[in-house]
Amino acid sequence: KDNKATFSKGNICEGLEYNQFEVYYQPIIDILHNKIVSAEALIRWNHPKLGFLHPEQFITDAEKTGMIGALGTFVMKEACNQSVLWKNSGCPCYEDSLYLSVSLLSDASLVQTMKSLIKETQVNPQDITLELTESVAMTDPEITITTLIELKHLGVSISLDDFGAGYSSLSHLQHFPVDELKIDGQFIQKSKKGPWGERLMRSIGTFARTLGLDVVVEGVETEEQFQLVKEMKVRHVQGFYFTHALSAQDYKEWCVYYLSIPVLQM
């Protein structure tokens, strides 16, 4: 982010009002069965002066100005509507869940917002996975557990993102009603520099499976990294090795193309 590019509450409100924000999608692949099982919804800002902005360029300002909740609601609503469109059209964009990031679990209205969106968009809550980062989850574990239990009652799944990058207390983690751990991409990146990243990644994978949790490895970019996670018997993989995040239309076309390819990349 350009140090001079800071955004006020008014900037972000204007962006929402004039439809400058857009939701992009990145697939999560089941590499053992060659299926597109999930898609992660990611926000982008088509800024009229600064061009195409990624979240790291404006999320901090959104948090500081109190606009993170509005952006989160925007993403959740857009993605829920998109999920219904894909399902109704029979498009094989994913078979399991659409991932929606949750930045602030302390927002008292989060559960009610999700409940209202399910009713408004008619999305099947079983098609939705709410994703929170390890650092957010550990900010206030007691609130996290309470909120996650309420969200689970709505029928959605819960994924703990960036696992291994923060400072989780295992005593708290065992009480989190999560369905999946996403192993932070730094470990797959460090695997090419030595055995430490690979060993830790394997340990996290074993730990997750011991708790009965699914595992997703993020940040897979190269053939070497792909072969590593394949050898580890990890089922679900996400990263540029398959594709970067795409607009809804481009993502739909990519899915059709990917599923038309014989199992060559496997």
Secondary structure, 3 states (H helix, E strand, C coil): CCCCCCCCHHHHHHHHHCCCEEEEEEEEEECCCCEEEEEEEEEEEEECCCEEECHHHCHHHHHHCCCHHHHHHHHHHHHHHHHHHHHHHCCCCCCCEEEEECCCCCCCCHHHHHHHHHHHHCCCHHHEEEEEEHHHHCCCHHHHHHHHHHHHHCCCEEEEEEECCCCCCHHHHCCCCCCEEEECHHHHHHHHHCHHHHHHHHHHHHHHHHCCCEEEECCCCCHHHHHHHHHCCCCEECCCCCCCCEEHHHHHHHHHHHHHCCCCCC
